Amino acid sequence: MSALDAFSATRVATPEADIAVYVGGSGPPLVCLHGYPQTHLTWRKVAPTLAERFTVVLTDLRGYGASSIVPSDATHEPYSKRAMARDVLAVMTSLGFDRFFVAGHDRGGRVAYRMALDSPERVAALAVLDIVPTLDTYGPMTYRGAHRSYHWYFLTQPEPMPERLIGSDPDFYCEWTIRRWLARQDAIEPEAMEAYKSWYRSEGAIHAACEDYRAGYTRDMENDQRDRDAGRLIACPVLALWGDGPTVVKPIDFLDVWRTWAHDVQGGPMPCGHFLMEEAPEEVTAALLAFFASHDRSTAGH
């Protein structure tokens, strides 16, 4: 997309995957992670302004966009958020950043908080957009929540059932899913929607996305539960933002949930649906700038 023309594109071969990376700006490092069913392009309205203050690193998660599709197995571990976080850590190391800020939306938010829990020495501050931890998503989900968020259960069904059903018309499924979660239908321009559909129809993409959710239902839940049982908390400051429109998962109070996972939590709602960066880019940019700037050079860098 033209908004990201100033970002340089490269690829980083991590020990486990080949990750597409886009870098722009200068200053303290900030890595931004996308969600489902999208790619790094979801940050196109926010990243250029963030790059005026930070070195912004966008990646496609393994299995998404231009990054490699990693073979999975019966444990689904290769698509766990812990495994995806290792890719991000390797990317940031390759770019020379030992400690950095992280912002993650949707699935990227799950990668981000897992990275903050597993590698606290690397993450200086964390922003999570429109999610609560996986354990707190599945656990209290009501029958109405399950109806609204049916894909959390559908995509986890055994291979190849969801792959075959979605594969019969991937363009329809991808666009229908995105539009169902939007409060503003004009927030995603046709070029961006086509880019998302183009990735989703590519070979192996549907299976990778299903594996992402299967890992969520199994490995990610197990990892969250272990941390909860051990009393592990996120050490860095946390900013939680969410859409106050029709979101996929809307717990009663985002901040109350996140305060069971971290000592230092702030945040609030954004005037949009699920896709915060595309529906409310000005408000999201302002919130991220204020939050990360308040934890600037003394806590992040090479």
N, C-alpha and C positions, 0 to 999 in steps of 0.2 A: 504494500500500500504506500502511496506517495508520502503520507505523514511520517513514515519511517525511512525515507530515502537517505536521510543523514546518518542512519545507523549502518555500521559495517557488518556484513554477514560473514560468518566463518563456521567451521565445524570443529568440534573438540572430540577426539577419540578418548573416551574414558575407559577404564578397565572393563566395563560391562556393556557400553552402548556408544553409538556415534551420535552426538547431540548437536543440533542446529542452534547456533548462538548469534545474537544480534546485539551490538554494543554501540552506545552513543553517549555523548556528553563527557563531563569531567567532574572530579570531586570524589567524595566518599562513595564507595560502591553500594549499589542497590540492585538486587536481582528480583525480577518480577516474573511470577509463574502463573500460567493460564489454567483454565478449567476445561470441562467437558460440555459440549463436543466442539471445542475450539482449538486455537493455536496461539502463538505469541501475538498474533494480530489483534487480539482482544485488547491489548494495551496501546493501540495506535493513537488514540485520542488523549492519552495521559502521559505516555513515555516522553514525547518531545519536550514538554514543559518540565518534567522531572529531570531531564537531562541538562537543563540549564543550571542545576544545582548539584547533581549527582552523576557519577558514572553509572548509567543504567544498563543492566544486562538482562536481555530477554532470552528465554530458551523455549524450545518446544520440548515438552516432556517426552521421555522414551515412549514410543508407540504412537506419538502424535505429530502432526505437521511433517516437517522435513527431517525429524530425528528418526533413528533406526527403530525398527520393530524387533524387539527382543524375543527370542523363543521362550515360551512359558512351560510350566509343568503342572502336575497335579496339586502341588502346594500353592500355586499362584504367587509364590514369593518373588519371582522376577518382576512383578508389577505391584509389589507392595510399595507403600509410600516411603518406607525405609530404603528400599532399593532405588527408587526415583531420587530420593534425597542424596544418595551417594553420587549420582550423576551430577547434581547441582554442585555439590562440594568439590568434585573433581574439576568441573568447569571453572569455578571461582579460583581454585588453586592454580589452574593452568593460566589464568589471566593475572596471577600475581596477588590475589586478594586472600589474606588469611582470615579476616574478620569483616563482616558486611551486614547490611540491612537486607531484610527479605519482606516482600509483599506477595501474597498468594490469594488468588480467587478460586473458589470452587475446589476442584481436585488439587489445583496448585496450592491452595491454602492448607490442604491436608499434608502435602509434601512439606510445606513450610513449617507447620507446627511440629511435625515429626523430626525435622532437621533441628529445630530449636531444642527439642527434648533430648535427642541423641548426641548432638554436637554443640552444647551450649557455649563452648569457647569460640565458635565460629560466628554465631548469630548475635549481633549487637542490639537489634530491635526487630520486632515482628509485627506485620500488619496482616490480618486475616479478613477476607472479604466474603461475606454472605455464607459463612459456615460456622458450625460448632464441631467439636471433635466427633469422630465417627462413633465412638462409644455412646456419646450423648445424642446422636442422631438416631441410631437404631433402637437403643434402649427404651426411650420414652415414646416412641412413635405410636400414635393411635391408629385406629382403622381409617380415620379421615386423612391422617398424614400419609399413611401407606397408599391410599387411593391417589392423593395428589402427587406423591413421589414414587409412583409405581416402578419407575425405572431402577430404583435401588434394589428391587427384588427381581425384576425381569432380566436385567443384564447379568445377574449372578447365576441364572439357570445354567445347567450343564451344557457344554458344547456338544453339538452345534446348533441347538434350538434357536437362541436369540440371534446368532450370526446369520442363520438362513432366513429367518423372518425379516430382519432388518435389511439383509442383502438383496431381498427382492425389490426394494426401492429405497436405496440409501439416501438419495437426494430428498425424498419426501420426509423420511424419518428425521434426518438432520435438521431440515428447516422447520418442520412441525415442532420438534422438541425445543429449538431455540425460541421460536415465536410464542410458544406456550408459556415461556418463562419471562417474556418481555412485558413490561408495563407500557412502554412506548414502542410501537411497531416500526416507527421510522428511525429508530436509533441505530440500526445496523443497515448500512447502505448496501445496495445490490452487489457491489464488487466484493465486499467483505463476506457477505453470505455465500457467494459463489466460491470464495476461497475456502471457507469452512466445509462446504459440500464437496469440493474437489479433494480435500484431504480425506473426508469420510468415505468417499467412494474408491479410494486407492486400495491396492491389494494389501490385505492384512490389517487394515485400520480398524474395521469393526471388531475383529477378534481381539486386537490389542485393547480397545476400549472396554470390551466385556471383561477381559482379564483384569483391567484396572478395578472394576467394580467387584469382581470375584475376590480379588485380593482385599478389597475393603471389607467384605463380608466375613473374611477369614483372618488373614494375617494382620491386617490393620486393627481389627477389633481386638485380637489377642494382644497386640503390642500396647494398645491403649489400656486394656484391662490390667496388664502387668504394671504399667506406670501408675494407674489408679491405686492398685493394691499396695504398691511400694511407696506411695505418697510422693512420687516425683512430680515436680512442678517446673514450668518454664521459667528460666532464670531471668530472661531479658524483659524489658517493657513490651506490652502488647497493645496494639490498636485493633479494635473490632468494629468493622463497619458492616451494615446490612441494608438491604432494600426494604422500604416500608410498603412496597406494593406486593403483587402476587409472587412470592418466592417459592422455591421448591421445598425448602425445609425452614419453617419459622417457629423456633421455640418461643416460649413465653417471654424470656428475657435473655438476650445474647450475653449481656455483660455478666449477669449472675452465673451463667454457665462457664464463661471464660475465667471468672474469678475463682472457680474451683480448680483451675489448671495453672494459674499464675498469680503472683502477688500484685503486680503492677499492671492494671488493665484500665483502659479508657476507650471511648468510642461512642458511636451513636448511629441512628438510621440515616439513610440517604433517600432522596425523593425519586425512587425508581423501583424497578423489579429486580430480577436476579443479576442481570448483567451490569453491574454498577459502573464499570469504566466506560461502557458504551452509552448507557442511558443518562448518567449524571457525571460526565467527565470533569466538569469544572469543580463541582463539589468534592469529588473524590480526589482530584489533584491537590486541591487546597488542604484537605485533611491529611493526605500523605506527606505533603511538603512540610506542614506544621509539625507533624509528629516526628518525622525523621530528622528534620532540622534541629529539633530540640535535643536530639541525641547525636549531634554531628561529630566532628572530627576527632574528638577525644575518645570515641568508642568504636569507630570503624575505619578501616583503611588497609594499607599493605601490611 
